[in-house]
């Protein structure tokens, strides 16, 4: 809650958004160790989060992410992972098993097959990439692709 307030105040101060702007849709995204902060925000942040985009970042905290996806059928979760991230591939497999046990639909797709329609039409998506851990977000810009096909963000 405090983070959203601080970010919004900074955006207002720099005239990026109007002074009367209120928090709306929240998208959290992160690479690698950012999963800890994102999981903590989902559990304790006191602010609704609409979407979570992880980039080779599912090392633990599976219950936090699974519980969040289960809380609201409009939550959008994507984990873009490699086999070079120190276990994120194994954790993705474990999370998919947990989702199955909760009867939550998800999709697993290879990076080369990702399309905007796949992102837009799958609430819970796992994307396997053959690339290395440190380049999974860029070249191409996968973060931009996810933002452009977000469930809740619209182009203005």
Protein Blocks (a to p, Z undefined) as FASTA:
>chain_A
ZZmmmmmmmmmmnomacfkbccfddddddehjlmmmmmmmmmmnopacfbdcdehiafgh
mlmmmmmmmmpmkbccdddddfknoopmmmmmmmmmmmmmnopacddddfklpcfklmmm
ombacdddfbdfklmmgopafklmmmmmgfkbccZZ
